[in-house]
Amino acid sequence: MKIGVISSRDTALKLVTQLSERGHAASAYDVETAAVTSWDAFDAVLTLVGDDRVLTNIVLGKDGLRDRLPVSAIHVAMGMHGVESMRQLAAAHVAAGQSFVAAPLLVPTTSSADSRLAVAAGPQAALNRLSPIFDALGTTAFNAGDAPETSATLALAHFALVACAMQFTAEAFALVRKYDVAPEVMQDVITDGLFAADVYRKYGQAMVEETYVPGLTAGEAAKVLDHVMEMADRLRVPLPSVDACRDRLLGAIAHGDRDQDWTVLGREQARASGLD
């Protein structure tokens, strides 16, 4: 298949390398070059951007994908986006006679590089055609049905669950530290006991080590939680635990940690507890 990948330079090149190694004709584009590219011969275009407004402009802006993709092509949105944005883009592509699939990559909950997961939703025929692409990217895609916004709902709820696990872990570390117990000991209690899931191993250990080397940054994570809270507010669903985590991330950003890995919320929880 001929595939275009629109993302940041490093991410696009990484995905293109994986696709090319499996025999696909793949090309990388950033936001600027995507705007001047002819898409007539492409079978699929993957977008992996972190901002709804950027994605909307790529699709609906001047010379956007909606106006230049062939009817036979599929646009696959693999970033974490809001529910309403997915509805808007799905409607725009359908009106243009094109296929649109939302397949947000889930935030990783293990340290393994081979554990990429996505929740994919869109026309079944399009999902079937995308199977070789997901295989080439080493991605397990859960089929969430025909409505692209369903995948956004599931991915955001999954993200909220991971974020809450991180927040609870940060609170436990802060509590035992106030009683002069090393967080390393608490981490062992967590991961060798009732909470032995990989999410606690991965993010709890990162908080203990305090490396904060960016994977997902605090700023990016806060933006995703904005989508979660927007989704919840629309149908009046209270999410106090998510709100608490978002507040900690906003505090970290206010203290200059916007570009640190989002596990920096552990440090922010310690600050709030009078420890750092």
Backbone torsions as a table, in degrees:
resi	resn	phi	psi	omega
1	MET	NA	148.7	174.4
2	LYS	-94.3	119.9	-169.9
3	ILE	-128.1	133.6	171.9
4	GLY	-105.9	140.6	179.0
5	VAL	-121.9	119.4	179.2
6	ILE	-108.9	115.4	-179.0
7	SER	-166.3	-169.6	170.5
8	SER	-64.8	157.7	-172.7
9	ARG	-55.6	-50.5	-175.5
10	ASP	-64.6	-43.8	-179.4
11	THR	-65.5	-44.1	-179.3
12	ALA	-61.4	-44.4	-179.6
13	LEU	-64.0	-38.1	179.0
14	LYS	-63.4	-45.4	-179.5
15	LEU	-67.5	-38.7	179.0
16	VAL	-63.5	-39.3	177.9
17	THR	-61.1	-44.9	179.5
18	GLN	-63.0	-42.4	-179.6
19	LEU	-67.1	-41.5	-178.6
20	SER	-65.4	-36.3	179.8
21	GLU	-65.3	-20.1	178.4
22	ARG	-102.5	16.2	171.7
23	GLY	91.8	5.2	178.5
24	HIS	-86.3	151.0	174.8
25	ALA	-91.3	93.4	-172.0
26	ALA	-113.2	144.3	-179.8
27	SER	-135.1	144.4	-177.6
28	ALA	-101.3	141.2	178.8
29	TYR	-141.7	141.6	169.3
30	ASP	-95.2	-177.5	-174.4
31	VAL	-60.6	-39.6	-177.3
32	GLU	-68.8	-46.9	-177.9
33	THR	-71.3	-26.5	177.8
34	ALA	-62.4	-31.4	-176.3
35	ALA	-72.6	-15.5	-178.0
36	VAL	-120.7	20.1	-178.2
37	THR	-100.1	140.2	173.2
38	SER	-86.0	126.2	-175.3
39	TRP	-104.9	11.4	-172.0
40	ASP	-55.8	-35.8	-172.5
41	ALA	-98.8	5.8	-174.9
42	PHE	-85.5	141.7	174.9
43	ASP	-86.6	-31.9	-178.9
44	ALA	-153.7	147.5	173.0
45	VAL	-125.8	123.1	178.0
46	LEU	-99.5	129.8	174.0
47	THR	-113.9	133.6	176.9
48	LEU	-137.1	83.4	-179.9
49	VAL	-125.1	157.5	-171.9
50	GLY	-102.6	12.4	-175.0
51	ASP	-136.4	128.8	-179.1
52	ASP	-61.7	-39.7	-178.4
53	ARG	-66.3	-38.4	177.6
54	VAL	-63.9	-46.0	-180.0
55	LEU	-62.6	-44.6	179.9
56	THR	-60.2	-39.6	178.5
57	ASN	-67.7	-38.2	177.8
58	ILE	-60.2	-36.8	-176.2
59	VAL	-88.7	-46.2	-170.0
60	LEU	-106.8	-7.4	179.9
61	GLY	-71.5	-177.6	179.6
62	LYS	-57.3	127.5	-177.5
63	ASP	57.6	36.3	-179.2
64	GLY	-77.6	176.8	-177.1
65	LEU	-59.5	-38.3	-178.8
66	ARG	-57.8	-36.9	-176.1
67	ASP	-85.9	-13.7	-172.1
68	ARG	-126.0	-7.9	176.0
69	LEU	-76.8	139.5	173.6
70	PRO	-68.0	155.8	-177.8
71	VAL	-59.3	-30.1	-177.4
72	SER	-77.6	-11.3	-175.1
73	ALA	-84.3	159.6	178.7
74	ILE	-119.6	130.2	170.1
75	HIS	-96.3	125.2	-179.9
76	VAL	-115.4	112.6	178.4
77	ALA	-91.3	111.3	-174.3
78	MET	-105.0	0.2	177.1
79	GLY	-83.2	172.2	178.3
80	MET	-91.2	109.9	-174.2
81	HIS	-127.9	165.3	179.9
82	GLY	-72.8	156.6	-177.8
83	VAL	-61.5	-45.3	-177.1
84	GLU	-66.4	-34.8	177.3
85	SER	-63.1	-41.4	179.3
86	MET	-65.7	-38.2	176.7
87	ARG	-63.2	-44.5	-178.4
88	GLN	-62.1	-46.9	-177.7
89	LEU	-70.1	-36.7	177.1
90	ALA	-60.9	-45.3	-179.9
91	ALA	-63.1	-39.5	-179.3
92	ALA	-65.2	-43.8	179.7
93	HIS	-67.4	-41.2	179.5
94	VAL	-62.3	-41.9	179.1
95	ALA	-62.2	-28.7	179.2
96	ALA	-89.5	3.1	179.5
97	GLY	77.5	18.1	-177.1
98	GLN	-104.9	167.2	177.0
99	SER	-101.1	136.8	178.0
100	PHE	-128.9	129.6	177.1
101	VAL	-125.6	129.5	171.5
102	ALA	-96.6	123.5	-179.0
103	ALA	-138.8	63.9	-178.1
104	PRO	-61.0	134.5	174.4
105	LEU	-73.7	129.0	179.3
106	LEU	-73.8	145.8	176.3
107	VAL	-60.0	131.1	-175.6
108	PRO	-67.1	139.5	178.3
109	THR	-115.3	9.1	173.2
110	THR	-131.9	166.7	178.8
111	SER	-86.5	-1.9	-177.6
112	SER	-76.5	135.0	177.3
113	ALA	-75.0	-10.5	-176.9
114	ASP	-101.2	20.0	-173.5
115	SER	-111.6	30.3	-177.7
116	ARG	-70.1	127.8	-179.4
117	LEU	-127.1	149.7	176.6
118	ALA	-140.9	156.6	172.0
119	VAL	-112.5	114.6	-173.1
120	ALA	-110.6	135.8	177.1
121	ALA	-144.5	139.1	-179.0
122	GLY	161.5	-171.9	179.8
123	PRO	-56.4	135.3	-175.5
124	GLN	-60.3	-37.1	179.0
125	ALA	-61.8	-38.9	178.8
126	ALA	-68.3	-41.7	178.4
127	LEU	-60.9	-39.6	178.3
128	ASN	-63.1	-41.9	179.7
129	ARG	-67.3	-26.5	-177.5
130	LEU	-83.4	-10.2	-176.7
131	SER	-52.7	-44.3	178.3
132	PRO	-63.8	-30.0	178.8
133	ILE	-69.9	-47.4	178.3
134	PHE	-60.4	-40.1	178.2
135	ASP	-62.0	-43.2	-179.1
136	ALA	-64.1	-32.0	-179.6
137	LEU	-87.5	1.7	-178.5
138	GLY	64.8	34.4	-174.7
139	THR	-111.8	127.0	171.2
140	THR	-87.9	118.0	-176.9
141	ALA	-106.3	117.9	175.1
142	PHE	-79.5	129.5	-179.7
143	ASN	-80.6	114.5	-176.6
144	ALA	-104.9	11.7	176.1
145	GLY	104.1	-162.0	-171.4
146	ASP	-88.8	-23.7	-172.9
147	ALA	-93.6	115.0	-178.0
148	PRO	-56.2	-31.7	-178.6
149	GLU	-66.9	-21.3	177.8
150	THR	-63.4	-40.1	-180.0
151	SER	-66.4	-36.1	177.2
152	ALA	-64.4	-42.5	178.8
153	THR	-59.2	-47.5	-178.6
154	LEU	-67.2	-42.4	-178.6
155	ALA	-65.4	-40.2	179.3
156	LEU	-68.5	-39.7	177.3
157	ALA	-64.8	-38.9	176.4
158	HIS	-62.4	-44.0	178.9
159	PHE	-60.9	-43.0	179.7
160	ALA	-60.6	-39.9	179.5
161	LEU	-63.9	-43.8	178.0
162	VAL	-63.5	-43.9	-179.3
163	ALA	-60.4	-41.4	179.2
164	CYS	-65.8	-38.7	176.5
165	ALA	-59.6	-41.3	178.0
166	MET	-65.2	-42.5	-179.4
167	GLN	-63.8	-43.6	179.1
168	PHE	-63.0	-38.9	178.4
169	THR	-64.4	-43.6	179.1
170	ALA	-61.1	-39.7	179.5
171	GLU	-66.6	-40.6	178.9
172	ALA	-63.6	-42.4	178.4
173	PHE	-61.3	-44.9	-179.1
174	ALA	-63.0	-40.4	-178.7
175	LEU	-63.4	-48.2	-177.8
176	VAL	-70.4	-31.7	178.0
177	ARG	-63.8	-34.3	177.7
178	LYS	-64.6	-21.1	176.9
179	TYR	-104.9	23.7	174.5
180	ASP	61.2	32.4	174.5
181	VAL	-105.7	131.5	-178.0
182	ALA	-65.6	137.4	179.1
183	PRO	-61.9	-25.5	177.2
184	GLU	-59.2	-36.8	179.5
185	VAL	-67.4	-43.1	178.2
186	MET	-63.2	-37.7	178.0
187	GLN	-61.5	-40.8	177.0
188	ASP	-64.2	-40.4	179.1
189	VAL	-62.8	-41.6	-179.2
190	ILE	-65.3	-52.7	-169.4
191	THR	-83.2	-18.0	176.0
192	ASP	-97.3	-1.5	-177.7
193	GLY	-116.5	-130.6	-172.9
194	LEU	-66.8	-29.9	-174.7
195	PHE	-107.6	60.0	-174.9
196	ALA	-87.9	14.2	-178.6
197	ALA	-69.7	154.6	-178.0
198	ASP	-60.5	-31.3	-178.7
199	VAL	-60.2	-38.2	178.8
200	TYR	-74.6	-35.7	178.0
201	ARG	-63.5	-48.1	-175.5
202	LYS	-66.2	-57.1	-171.9
203	TYR	-81.7	-33.6	176.1
204	GLY	-62.9	-43.5	179.0
205	GLN	-63.9	-38.0	178.1
206	ALA	-63.3	-37.4	177.4
207	MET	-68.3	-40.1	178.7
208	VAL	-62.6	-44.0	-177.3
209	GLU	-77.3	-19.7	178.2
210	GLU	52.6	42.4	178.7
211	THR	-83.4	-43.3	176.5
212	TYR	55.9	34.2	175.1
213	VAL	-75.2	123.4	-170.0
214	PRO	-60.3	126.6	159.8
215	GLY	-109.0	-84.9	167.3
216	LEU	-94.4	127.1	-176.4
217	THR	-82.6	164.5	177.2
218	ALA	-60.4	-39.4	178.9
219	GLY	-64.2	-42.9	178.8
220	GLU	-66.4	-40.8	-179.9
221	ALA	-64.8	-40.4	178.4
222	ALA	-62.5	-36.7	178.6
223	LYS	-64.8	-40.1	178.0
224	VAL	-65.6	-40.9	178.8
225	LEU	-67.7	-26.2	171.6
226	ASP	-59.9	-42.5	177.7
227	HIS	-63.4	-40.8	179.7
228	VAL	-61.0	-47.6	-178.0
229	MET	-67.6	-35.1	176.0
230	GLU	-63.3	-42.7	178.6
231	MET	-62.8	-42.5	-179.1
232	ALA	-69.1	-42.7	-178.4
233	ASP	-63.3	-33.9	-177.2
234	ARG	-59.5	-36.0	-179.6
235	LEU	-113.0	17.7	174.2
236	ARG	57.4	50.5	176.3
237	VAL	-104.3	114.8	179.1
238	PRO	-72.4	133.5	178.2
239	LEU	-131.4	70.3	-175.5
240	PRO	-62.6	-34.3	-179.6
241	SER	-68.9	-41.8	177.2
242	VAL	-64.0	-40.7	-179.8
243	ASP	-60.6	-40.4	179.5
244	ALA	-63.8	-42.7	178.6
245	CYS	-64.6	-42.2	178.8
246	ARG	-61.5	-40.9	178.2
247	ASP	-61.6	-39.1	178.8
248	ARG	-65.7	-40.3	177.9
249	LEU	-65.2	-40.5	177.8
250	LEU	-63.9	-36.8	175.9
251	GLY	-64.1	-41.6	177.6
252	ALA	-62.1	-41.2	178.6
253	ILE	-63.6	-42.5	179.0
254	ALA	-62.6	-28.2	178.3
255	HIS	-89.8	12.8	174.7
256	GLY	90.1	13.7	-175.7
257	ASP	-103.4	23.6	-177.6
258	ARG	-54.2	-40.7	-173.7
259	ASP	-95.8	6.7	173.8
260	GLN	-83.2	159.1	176.5
261	ASP	-57.2	148.9	-173.6
262	TRP	-67.7	-9.6	172.2
263	THR	-67.6	-6.8	175.8
264	VAL	-63.3	-11.7	175.3
265	LEU	-61.8	-23.1	174.1
266	GLY	-63.2	-41.9	177.0
267	ARG	-66.4	-37.9	179.6
268	GLU	-67.3	-37.6	175.3
269	GLN	-63.7	-39.1	177.1
270	ALA	-63.9	-40.7	177.0
271	ARG	-59.1	-46.5	-178.1
272	ALA	-64.2	-22.7	-179.6
273	SER	-93.8	4.9	178.3
274	GLY	76.9	24.1	-176.7
275	LEU	-98.7	-34.8	-176.8
276	ASP	-124.4	NA	NA
